[in-house]
Amino acid sequence: KAQALRDNSTMGYMAAKKHLEINPEHAILVALKDKSDADKNDKSLKDLVNLLFETSLLTSGFSLEDPAVHANRIQRMIKLGLGIEDEADVPAASTEAADTEMPTLEGDDDDTSRMEEVD
């Protein structure tokens, strides 16, 4: 009867519940604990913990509330791992110069004439 009348009050029982089981002896968690003991306000540590949680959500079949935040965290961790400066630290002149100095593609004009020949 609830399905026929579209009563959503019973849907709460059918919703998947999120349970996170943690193995405190896992090497990743031991390293995170050591880093936390050394510096509780480390931004990269907070990113790593959030990435660990969000990755566990994704592998369990849940969706993220804001995938863009997850992607930004991953990019920050990649930059940190590669030793790349943050975009805020890079001078604006160098990024503008890179945008304006786009080389022209070789044979760019030839492609348009070839497309007309095919038609």
N, CA, C and O atoms as CSV, one atom per row, in Angstrom:
chain,resi,resn,atom,element,x,y,z
A,1,LYS,N,N,0.819,-1.196,0.000
A,1,LYS,CA,C,0.000,0.000,0.000
A,1,LYS,C,C,0.867,1.267,0.000
A,1,LYS,O,O,0.522,2.249,-0.657
A,2,ALA,N,N,1.991,1.251,0.732
A,2,ALA,CA,C,2.859,2.426,0.788
A,2,ALA,C,C,3.466,2.723,-0.579
A,2,ALA,O,O,3.649,3.886,-0.941
A,3,GLN,N,N,3.780,1.674,-1.337
A,3,GLN,CA,C,4.356,1.898,-2.660
A,3,GLN,C,C,3.324,2.499,-3.606
A,3,GLN,O,O,3.653,3.351,-4.432
A,4,ALA,N,N,2.104,2.063,-3.487
A,4,ALA,CA,C,1.064,2.563,-4.380
A,4,ALA,C,C,0.753,4.024,-4.107
A,4,ALA,O,O,0.460,4.780,-5.033
A,5,LEU,N,N,0.814,4.426,-2.853
A,5,LEU,CA,C,0.493,5.804,-2.484
A,5,LEU,C,C,1.728,6.696,-2.431
A,5,LEU,O,O,1.620,7.879,-2.108
A,6,ARG,N,N,2.884,6.154,-2.738
A,6,ARG,CA,C,4.152,6.909,-2.722
A,6,ARG,C,C,4.439,7.519,-1.350
A,6,ARG,O,O,4.802,8.691,-1.244
A,7,ASP,N,N,4.276,6.733,-0.332
A,7,ASP,CA,C,4.559,7.175,1.032
A,7,ASP,C,C,6.061,7.018,1.275
A,7,ASP,O,O,6.576,5.901,1.303
A,8,ASN,N,N,6.742,8.117,1.447
A,8,ASN,CA,C,8.194,8.095,1.617
A,8,ASN,C,C,8.624,7.841,3.053
A,8,ASN,O,O,9.824,7.748,3.312
A,9,SER,N,N,7.708,7.725,3.984
A,9,SER,CA,C,8.091,7.526,5.381
A,9,SER,C,C,8.737,6.164,5.594
A,9,SER,O,O,9.552,6.013,6.504
A,10,THR,N,N,8.403,5.186,4.792
A,10,THR,CA,C,9.008,3.864,4.954
A,10,THR,C,C,10.338,3.741,4.234
A,10,THR,O,O,11.058,2.764,4.441
A,11,MET,N,N,10.683,4.707,3.393
A,11,MET,CA,C,11.927,4.636,2.630
A,11,MET,C,C,13.159,4.802,3.518
A,11,MET,O,O,14.251,4.391,3.126
A,12,GLY,N,N,13.013,5.385,4.687
A,12,GLY,CA,C,14.137,5.554,5.603
A,12,GLY,C,C,14.711,4.231,6.056
A,12,GLY,O,O,15.907,4.138,6.333
A,13,TYR,N,N,13.881,3.203,6.136
A,13,TYR,CA,C,14.352,1.891,6.554
A,13,TYR,C,C,15.163,1.206,5.459
A,13,TYR,O,O,16.015,0.364,5.742
A,14,MET,N,N,14.896,1.570,4.222
A,14,MET,CA,C,15.557,0.910,3.107
A,14,MET,C,C,16.851,1.613,2.695
A,14,MET,O,O,17.635,1.054,1.929
A,15,ALA,N,N,17.079,2.802,3.181
A,15,ALA,CA,C,18.282,3.559,2.812
A,15,ALA,C,C,19.526,2.878,3.385
A,15,ALA,O,O,19.511,2.370,4.507
A,16,ALA,N,N,20.589,2.876,2.604
A,16,ALA,CA,C,21.835,2.267,3.062
A,16,ALA,C,C,22.457,3.126,4.158
A,16,ALA,O,O,22.508,4.352,4.056
A,17,LYS,N,N,22.919,2.468,5.186
A,17,LYS,CA,C,23.561,3.183,6.284
A,17,LYS,C,C,25.065,3.106,6.110
A,17,LYS,O,O,25.600,2.084,5.679
A,18,LYS,N,N,25.733,4.179,6.445
A,18,LYS,CA,C,27.172,4.260,6.277
A,18,LYS,C,C,27.862,3.813,7.565
A,18,LYS,O,O,27.622,4.367,8.638
A,19,HIS,N,N,28.711,2.816,7.440
A,19,HIS,CA,C,29.520,2.346,8.558
A,19,HIS,C,C,30.966,2.342,8.089
A,19,HIS,O,O,31.282,1.781,7.040
A,20,LEU,N,N,31.833,2.958,8.855
A,20,LEU,CA,C,33.248,2.984,8.522
A,20,LEU,C,C,33.998,2.145,9.544
A,20,LEU,O,O,34.034,2.465,10.732
A,21,GLU,N,N,34.591,1.071,9.059
A,21,GLU,CA,C,35.391,0.227,9.934
A,21,GLU,C,C,36.859,0.560,9.705
A,21,GLU,O,O,37.324,0.593,8.565
A,22,ILE,N,N,37.580,0.804,10.780
A,22,ILE,CA,C,38.972,1.226,10.697
A,22,ILE,C,C,39.857,0.163,11.344
A,22,ILE,O,O,39.581,-0.314,12.445
A,23,ASN,N,N,40.913,-0.190,10.641
A,23,ASN,CA,C,41.927,-1.084,11.188
A,23,ASN,C,C,43.046,-0.209,11.737
A,23,ASN,O,O,43.849,0.311,10.962
A,24,PRO,N,N,43.120,-0.035,13.046
A,24,PRO,CA,C,44.114,0.886,13.616
A,24,PRO,C,C,45.552,0.399,13.446
A,24,PRO,O,O,46.486,1.162,13.694
A,25,GLU,N,N,45.750,-0.849,13.031
A,25,GLU,CA,C,47.100,-1.373,12.842
A,25,GLU,C,C,47.580,-1.255,11.398
A,25,GLU,O,O,48.711,-1.633,11.091
A,26,HIS,N,N,46.729,-0.733,10.506
A,26,HIS,CA,C,47.115,-0.571,9.101
A,26,HIS,C,C,48.212,0.481,8.999
A,26,HIS,O,O,48.214,1.465,9.740
A,27,ALA,N,N,49.147,0.262,8.071
A,27,ALA,CA,C,50.313,1.144,7.936
A,27,ALA,C,C,49.904,2.590,7.643
A,27,ALA,O,O,50.537,3.523,8.139
A,28,ILE,N,N,48.855,2.783,6.843
A,28,ILE,CA,C,48.407,4.143,6.520
A,28,ILE,C,C,47.907,4.847,7.768
A,28,ILE,O,O,48.248,6.005,8.008
A,29,LEU,N,N,47.109,4.164,8.556
A,29,LEU,CA,C,46.566,4.786,9.766
A,29,LEU,C,C,47.647,5.028,10.812
A,29,LEU,O,O,47.594,6.022,11.537
A,30,VAL,N,N,48.610,4.146,10.897
A,30,VAL,CA,C,49.724,4.355,11.829
A,30,VAL,C,C,50.508,5.602,11.428
A,30,VAL,O,O,50.879,6.408,12.282
A,31,ALA,N,N,50.764,5.760,10.112
A,31,ALA,CA,C,51.500,6.937,9.635
A,31,ALA,C,C,50.689,8.213,9.849
A,31,ALA,O,O,51.246,9.246,10.223
A,32,LEU,N,N,49.378,8.148,9.614
A,32,LEU,CA,C,48.525,9.320,9.854
A,32,LEU,C,C,48.518,9.696,11.336
A,32,LEU,O,O,48.545,10.879,11.678
A,33,LYS,N,N,48.482,8.715,12.196
A,33,LYS,CA,C,48.506,8.978,13.638
A,33,LYS,C,C,49.818,9.630,14.041
A,33,LYS,O,O,49.831,10.566,14.840
A,34,ASP,N,N,50.923,9.137,13.489
A,34,ASP,CA,C,52.235,9.723,13.803
A,34,ASP,C,C,52.311,11.176,13.336
A,34,ASP,O,O,52.816,12.039,14.055
A,35,LYS,N,N,51.805,11.444,12.121
A,35,LYS,CA,C,51.805,12.820,11.614
A,35,LYS,C,C,50.898,13.709,12.452
A,35,LYS,O,O,51.210,14.877,12.684
A,36,SER,N,N,49.783,13.162,12.903
A,36,SER,CA,C,48.848,13.928,13.726
A,36,SER,C,C,49.470,14.282,15.072
A,36,SER,O,O,49.283,15.385,15.584
A,37,ASP,N,N,50.206,13.340,15.633
A,37,ASP,CA,C,50.874,13.610,16.911
A,37,ASP,C,C,51.938,14.695,16.754
A,37,ASP,O,O,52.169,15.480,17.674
A,38,ALA,N,N,52.588,14.737,15.580
A,38,ALA,CA,C,53.639,15.727,15.343
A,38,ALA,C,C,53.068,17.120,15.122
A,38,ALA,O,O,53.601,18.096,15.650
A,39,ASP,N,N,51.978,17.228,14.341
A,39,ASP,CA,C,51.393,18.536,14.037
A,39,ASP,C,C,49.900,18.366,13.786
A,39,ASP,O,O,49.495,17.855,12.742
A,40,LYS,N,N,49.094,18.790,14.733
A,40,LYS,CA,C,47.640,18.617,14.629
A,40,LYS,C,C,47.002,19.563,13.619
A,40,LYS,O,O,45.891,19.293,13.164
A,41,ASN,N,N,47.654,20.653,13.253
A,41,ASN,CA,C,47.090,21.639,12.340
A,41,ASN,C,C,47.634,21.533,10.915
A,41,ASN,O,O,47.515,22.480,10.138
A,42,ASP,N,N,48.227,20.397,10.566
A,42,ASP,CA,C,48.790,20.193,9.232
A,42,ASP,C,C,47.653,20.058,8.218
A,42,ASP,O,O,46.830,19.149,8.319
A,43,LYS,N,N,47.614,20.973,7.237
A,43,LYS,CA,C,46.540,20.971,6.242
A,43,LYS,C,C,46.609,19.730,5.350
A,43,LYS,O,O,45.574,19.182,4.970
A,44,SER,N,N,47.809,19.292,5.019
A,44,SER,CA,C,47.933,18.110,4.169
A,44,SER,C,C,47.436,16.860,4.894
A,44,SER,O,O,46.901,15.949,4.263
A,45,LEU,N,N,47.610,16.815,6.204
A,45,LEU,CA,C,47.104,15.688,6.989
A,45,LEU,C,C,45.578,15.656,6.951
A,45,LEU,O,O,44.979,14.590,6.808
A,46,LYS,N,N,44.953,16.821,7.080
A,46,LYS,CA,C,43.484,16.886,7.004
A,46,LYS,C,C,43.001,16.472,5.627
A,46,LYS,O,O,41.989,15.782,5.508
A,47,ASP,N,N,43.718,16.886,4.577
A,47,ASP,CA,C,43.359,16.481,3.216
A,47,ASP,C,C,43.476,14.970,3.051
A,47,ASP,O,O,42.615,14.338,2.439
A,48,LEU,N,N,44.540,14.395,3.597
A,48,LEU,CA,C,44.731,12.951,3.480
A,48,LEU,C,C,43.619,12.175,4.187
A,48,LEU,O,O,43.124,11.180,3.659
A,49,VAL,N,N,43.234,12.622,5.362
A,49,VAL,CA,C,42.165,11.940,6.097
A,49,VAL,C,C,40.839,12.063,5.343
A,49,VAL,O,O,40.090,11.092,5.234
A,50,ASN,N,N,40.555,13.254,4.827
A,50,ASN,CA,C,39.322,13.431,4.050
A,50,ASN,C,C,39.354,12.597,2.773
A,50,ASN,O,O,38.336,12.020,2.390
A,51,LEU,N,N,40.498,12.525,2.114
A,51,LEU,CA,C,40.619,11.692,0.916
A,51,LEU,C,C,40.398,10.220,1.239
A,51,LEU,O,O,39.753,9.500,0.477
A,52,LEU,N,N,40.927,9.784,2.354
A,52,LEU,CA,C,40.739,8.399,2.777
A,52,LEU,C,C,39.260,8.104,3.006
A,52,LEU,O,O,38.757,7.067,2.576
A,53,PHE,N,N,38.567,9.013,3.680
A,53,PHE,CA,C,37.138,8.831,3.937
A,53,PHE,C,C,36.331,8.859,2.642
A,53,PHE,O,O,35.481,7.998,2.417
A,54,GLU,N,N,36.602,9.857,1.786
A,54,GLU,CA,C,35.840,9.979,0.542
A,54,GLU,C,C,36.113,8.805,-0.401
A,54,GLU,O,O,35.217,8.362,-1.118
A,55,THR,N,N,37.336,8.310,-0.399
A,55,THR,CA,C,37.655,7.149,-1.221
A,55,THR,C,C,36.917,5.921,-0.724
A,55,THR,O,O,36.455,5.106,-1.522
A,56,SER,N,N,36.803,5.783,0.585
A,56,SER,CA,C,36.048,4.648,1.128
A,56,SER,C,C,34.564,4.767,0.778
A,56,SER,O,O,33.901,3.758,0.541
A,57,LEU,N,N,34.040,5.997,0.745
A,57,LEU,CA,C,32.658,6.188,0.305
A,57,LEU,C,C,32.470,5.736,-1.138
A,57,LEU,O,O,31.526,5.014,-1.462
A,58,LEU,N,N,33.388,6.174,-1.998
A,58,LEU,CA,C,33.283,5.837,-3.419
A,58,LEU,C,C,33.402,4.339,-3.658
A,58,LEU,O,O,32.643,3.781,-4.450
A,59,THR,N,N,34.342,3.679,-2.989
A,59,THR,CA,C,34.514,2.244,-3.196
A,59,THR,C,C,33.361,1.436,-2.629
A,59,THR,O,O,33.141,0.296,-3.037
A,60,SER,N,N,32.624,2.017,-1.692
A,60,SER,CA,C,31.457,1.338,-1.130
A,60,SER,C,C,30.185,1.592,-1.928
A,60,SER,O,O,29.133,1.034,-1.614
A,61,GLY,N,N,30.274,2.432,-2.959
A,61,GLY,CA,C,29.118,2.661,-3.812
A,61,GLY,C,C,28.323,3.904,-3.473
A,61,GLY,O,O,27.287,4.153,-4.090
A,62,PHE,N,N,28.773,4.689,-2.514
A,62,PHE,CA,C,28.085,5.931,-2.179
A,62,PHE,C,C,28.594,7.046,-3.083
A,62,PHE,O,O,29.655,6.919,-3.695
A,63,SER,N,N,27.847,8.127,-3.166
A,63,SER,CA,C,28.302,9.264,-3.963
A,63,SER,C,C,28.746,10.383,-3.031
A,63,SER,O,O,28.326,10.458,-1.876
A,64,LEU,N,N,29.598,11.243,-3.555
A,64,LEU,CA,C,30.113,12.361,-2.773
A,64,LEU,C,C,29.162,13.538,-2.862
A,64,LEU,O,O,28.506,13.737,-3.884
A,65,GLU,N,N,29.086,14.316,-1.798
A,65,GLU,CA,C,28.234,15.503,-1.798
A,65,GLU,C,C,28.766,16.544,-2.779
A,65,GLU,O,O,27.993,17.171,-3.504
A,66,ASP,N,N,30.090,16.729,-2.800
A,66,ASP,CA,C,30.697,17.716,-3.691
A,66,ASP,C,C,31.946,17.122,-4.332
A,66,ASP,O,O,33.031,17.208,-3.756
A,67,PRO,N,N,31.814,16.521,-5.514
A,67,PRO,CA,C,32.969,15.894,-6.165
A,67,PRO,C,C,34.081,16.887,-6.512
A,67,PRO,O,O,35.244,16.493,-6.598
A,68,ALA,N,N,33.749,18.159,-6.711
A,68,ALA,CA,C,34.768,19.159,-7.039
A,68,ALA,C,C,35.743,19.345,-5.876
A,68,ALA,O,O,36.940,19.533,-6.097
A,69,VAL,N,N,35.251,19.295,-4.665
A,69,VAL,CA,C,36.128,19.425,-3.488
A,69,VAL,C,C,37.075,18.231,-3.433
A,69,VAL,O,O,38.256,18.385,-3.123
A,70,HIS,N,N,36.559,17.047,-3.733
A,70,HIS,CA,C,37.379,15.833,-3.744
A,70,HIS,C,C,38.475,15.952,-4.809
A,70,HIS,O,O,39.631,15.614,-4.557
A,71,ALA,N,N,38.109,16.428,-5.984
A,71,ALA,CA,C,39.076,16.587,-7.075
A,71,ALA,C,C,40.148,17.613,-6.702
A,71,ALA,O,O,41.325,17.416,-7.005
A,72,ASN,N,N,39.753,18.692,-6.053
A,72,ASN,CA,C,40.736,19.710,-5.625
A,72,ASN,C,C,41.706,19.138,-4.597
A,72,ASN,O,O,42.896,19.451,-4.620
A,73,ARG,N,N,41.197,18.300,-3.694
A,73,ARG,CA,C,42.076,17.675,-2.702
A,73,ARG,C,C,43.094,16.768,-3.386
A,73,ARG,O,O,44.275,16.771,-3.040
A,74,ILE,N,N,42.625,15.994,-4.357
A,74,ILE,CA,C,43.530,15.099,-5.072
A,74,ILE,C,C,44.608,15.904,-5.796
A,74,ILE,O,O,45.783,15.538,-5.771
A,75,GLN,N,N,44.208,16.994,-6.437
A,75,GLN,CA,C,45.182,17.828,-7.139
A,75,GLN,C,C,46.195,18.435,-6.178
A,75,GLN,O,O,47.381,18.511,-6.500
A,76,ARG,N,N,45.747,18.868,-5.003
A,76,ARG,CA,C,46.679,19.418,-4.013
A,76,ARG,C,C,47.678,18.355,-3.559
A,76,ARG,O,O,48.864,18.639,-3.397
A,77,MET,N,N,47.192,17.130,-3.356
A,77,MET,CA,C,48.081,16.059,-2.915
A,77,MET,C,C,49.077,15.678,-4.013
A,77,MET,O,O,50.232,15.365,-3.725
A,78,ILE,N,N,48.631,15.705,-5.264
A,78,ILE,CA,C,49.544,15.422,-6.377
A,78,ILE,C,C,50.619,16.497,-6.456
A,78,ILE,O,O,51.798,16.188,-6.623
A,79,LYS,N,N,50.210,17.771,-6.334
A,79,LYS,CA,C,51.182,18.872,-6.357
A,79,LYS,C,C,52.168,18.750,-5.206
A,79,LYS,O,O,53.364,18.985,-5.376
A,80,LEU,N,N,51.664,18.384,-4.040
A,80,LEU,CA,C,52.532,18.219,-2.877
A,80,LEU,C,C,53.521,17.087,-3.107
A,80,LEU,O,O,54.703,17.218,-2.787
A,81,GLY,N,N,53.047,15.984,-3.655
A,81,GLY,CA,C,53.910,14.838,-3.918
A,81,GLY,C,C,54.965,15.121,-4.971
A,81,GLY,O,O,56.081,14.608,-4.894
A,82,LEU,N,N,54.614,15.934,-5.951
A,82,LEU,CA,C,55.558,16.257,-7.024
A,82,LEU,C,C,56.412,17.476,-6.708
A,82,LEU,O,O,57.353,17.784,-7.439
A,83,GLY,N,N,56.089,18.165,-5.628
A,83,GLY,CA,C,56.855,19.354,-5.247
A,83,GLY,C,C,56.551,20.549,-6.121
A,83,GLY,O,O,57.411,21.410,-6.312
A,84,ILE,N,N,55.342,20.618,-6.654
A,84,ILE,CA,C,54.934,21.729,-7.506
A,84,ILE,C,C,54.371,22.829,-6.628
A,84,ILE,O,O,53.643,22.567,-5.670
A,85,GLU,N,N,54.723,24.087,-6.972
A,85,GLU,CA,C,54.214,25.222,-6.212
A,85,GLU,C,C,52.712,25.344,-6.411
A,85,GLU,O,O,52.173,24.941,-7.442
A,86,ASP,N,N,52.050,25.901,-5.415
A,86,ASP,CA,C,50.623,26.173,-5.525
A,86,ASP,C,C,50.412,27.280,-6.550
A,86,ASP,O,O,51.297,28.117,-6.729
A,87,GLU,N,N,49.272,27.311,-7.224
A,87,GLU,CA,C,49.006,28.318,-8.243
A,87,GLU,C,C,49.054,29.733,-7.691
A,87,GLU,O,O,49.372,30.671,-8.422
A,88,ALA,N,N,48.748,29.895,-6.427
A,88,ALA,CA,C,48.779,31.219,-5.809
A,88,ALA,C,C,50.219,31.725,-5.690
A,88,ALA,O,O,50.453,32.933,-5.661
A,89,ASP,N,N,51.189,30.792,-5.622
A,89,ASP,CA,C,52.589,31.175,-5.495
A,89,ASP,C,C,53.243,31.505,-6.834
A,89,ASP,O,O,54.286,32.159,-6.864
A,90,VAL,N,N,52.642,31.060,-7.946
A,90,VAL,CA,C,53.215,31.294,-9.268
A,90,VAL,C,C,52.878,32.709,-9.708
A,90,VAL,O,O,51.720,33.112,-9.602
A,91,PRO,N,N,53.844,33.479,-10.197
A,91,PRO,CA,C,53.556,34.844,-10.645
A,91,PRO,C,C,52.540,34.853,-11.785
A,91,PRO,O,O,52.558,33.978,-12.650
A,92,ALA,N,N,51.663,35.841,-11.778
A,92,ALA,CA,C,50.603,35.929,-12.780
A,92,ALA,C,C,51.160,36.161,-14.175
A,92,ALA,O,O,50.573,35.695,-15.152
A,93,ALA,N,N,52.276,36.868,-14.292
A,93,ALA,CA,C,52.858,37.165,-15.608
A,93,ALA,C,C,53.259,35.888,-16.333
A,93,ALA,O,O,53.093,35.795,-17.549
A,94,SER,N,N,53.784,34.901,-15.609
A,94,SER,CA,C,54.225,33.679,-16.278
A,94,SER,C,C,53.035,32.870,-16.786
A,94,SER,O,O,53.133,32.242,-17.841
A,95,THR,N,N,51.916,32.867,-16.066
A,95,THR,CA,C,50.745,32.132,-16.541
A,95,THR,C,C,50.099,32.844,-17.711
A,95,THR,O,O,49.596,32.191,-18.626
A,96,GLU,N,N,50.100,34.189,-17.702
A,96,GLU,CA,C,49.531,34.928,-18.822
A,96,GLU,C,C,50.376,34.748,-20.070
A,96,GLU,O,O,49.837,34.633,-21.171
A,97,ALA,N,N,51.683,34.721,-19.916
A,97,ALA,CA,C,52.567,34.536,-21.060
A,97,ALA,C,C,52.362,33.153,-21.670
A,97,ALA,O,O,52.413,32.996,-22.890
A,98,ALA,N,N,52.132,32.167,-20.837
A,98,ALA,CA,C,51.920,30.812,-21.337
A,98,ALA,C,C,50.622,30.731,-22.132
A,98,ALA,O,O,50.543,29.992,-23.113
A,99,ASP,N,N,49.602,31.484,-21.718
A,99,ASP,CA,C,48.329,31.469,-22.420
A,99,ASP,C,C,48.401,32.175,-23.763
A,99,ASP,O,O,47.776,31.733,-24.728
A,100,THR,N,N,49.158,33.272,-23.842
A,100,THR,CA,C,49.192,34.058,-25.072
A,100,THR,C,C,50.164,33.502,-26.095
A,100,THR,O,O,50.044,33.828,-27.276
A,101,GLU,N,N,51.104,32.689,-25.701
A,101,GLU,CA,C,52.119,32.182,-26.613
A,101,GLU,C,C,51.774,30.803,-27.148
A,101,GLU,O,O,52.653,29.947,-27.244
A,102,MET,N,N,50.523,30.569,-27.496
A,102,MET,CA,C,50.126,29.284,-28.057
A,102,MET,C,C,50.598,29.190,-29.494
A,102,MET,O,O,50.245,30.042,-30.309
A,103,PRO,N,N,51.384,28.183,-29.826
A,103,PRO,CA,C,51.856,28.051,-31.208
A,103,PRO,C,C,50.728,27.575,-32.107
A,103,PRO,O,O,49.814,26.882,-31.662
A,104,THR,N,N,50.801,27.957,-33.385
A,104,THR,CA,C,49.799,27.494,-34.335
A,104,THR,C,C,50.112,26.056,-34.702
A,104,THR,O,O,51.273,25.650,-34.750
A,105,LEU,N,N,49.069,25.297,-34.956
A,105,LEU,CA,C,49.239,23.898,-35.310
A,105,LEU,C,C,49.731,23.788,-36.749
A,105,LEU,O,O,49.329,24.560,-37.620
A,106,GLU,N,N,50.599,22.824,-36.979
A,106,GLU,CA,C,51.110,22.618,-38.324
A,106,GLU,C,C,50.015,22.033,-39.197
A,106,GLU,O,O,49.305,21.120,-38.777
A,107,GLY,N,N,49.876,22.547,-40.395
A,107,GLY,CA,C,48.887,22.020,-41.327
A,107,GLY,C,C,47.468,22.350,-40.946
A,107,GLY,O,O,46.543,21.650,-41.358
A,108,ASP,N,N,47.268,23.394,-40.171
A,108,ASP,CA,C,45.929,23.773,-39.719
A,108,ASP,C,C,45.043,24.150,-40.905
A,108,ASP,O,O,43.869,23.785,-40.948
A,109,ASP,N,N,45.611,24.886,-41.871
A,109,ASP,CA,C,44.838,25.307,-43.038
A,109,ASP,C,C,44.548,24.136,-43.966
A,109,ASP,O,O,43.509,24.107,-44.624
A,110,ASP,N,N,45.459,23.174,-44.021
A,110,ASP,CA,C,45.284,22.031,-44.911
A,110,ASP,C,C,44.104,21.163,-44.486
A,110,ASP,O,O,43.425,20.585,-45.335
A,111,ASP,N,N,43.848,21.063,-43.157
A,111,ASP,CA,C,42.757,20.232,-42.674
A,111,ASP,C,C,41.413,20.709,-43.161
A,111,ASP,O,O,40.566,19.894,-43.527
A,112,THR,N,N,41.195,22.017,-43.176
A,112,THR,CA,C,39.898,22.537,-43.606
A,112,THR,C,C,39.668,22.265,-45.084
A,112,THR,O,O,38.544,21.971,-45.491
A,113,SER,N,N,40.729,22.361,-45.902
A,113,SER,CA,C,40.538,22.102,-47.320
A,113,SER,C,C,40.306,20.619,-47.563
A,113,SER,O,O,39.555,20.255,-48.468
A,114,ARG,N,N,40.936,19.758,-46.772
A,114,ARG,CA,C,40.714,18.318,-46.923
A,114,ARG,C,C,39.289,17.951,-46.549
A,114,ARG,O,O,38.690,17.084,-47.185
A,115,MET,N,N,38.733,18.596,-45.526
A,115,MET,CA,C,37.358,18.313,-45.117
A,115,MET,C,C,36.387,18.721,-46.233
A,115,MET,O,O,35.386,18.040,-46.457
A,116,GLU,N,N,36.670,19.811,-46.925
A,116,GLU,CA,C,35.808,20.239,-48.008
A,116,GLU,C,C,35.896,19.257,-49.166
A,116,GLU,O,O,34.906,19.038,-49.865
A,117,GLU,N,N,37.054,18.669,-49.379
A,117,GLU,CA,C,37.221,17.700,-50.458
A,117,GLU,C,C,36.420,16.431,-50.189
A,117,GLU,O,O,35.878,15.828,-51.115
A,118,VAL,N,N,36.345,16.022,-48.911
A,118,VAL,CA,C,35.607,14.806,-48.560
A,118,VAL,C,C,34.132,14.993,-48.796
A,118,VAL,O,O,33.454,14.081,-49.270
A,119,ASP,N,N,33.621,16.182,-48.468
A,119,ASP,CA,C,32.195,16.431,-48.659
A,119,ASP,C,C,31.895,16.417,-50.119
A,119,ASP,O,O,30.745,16.606,-50.514
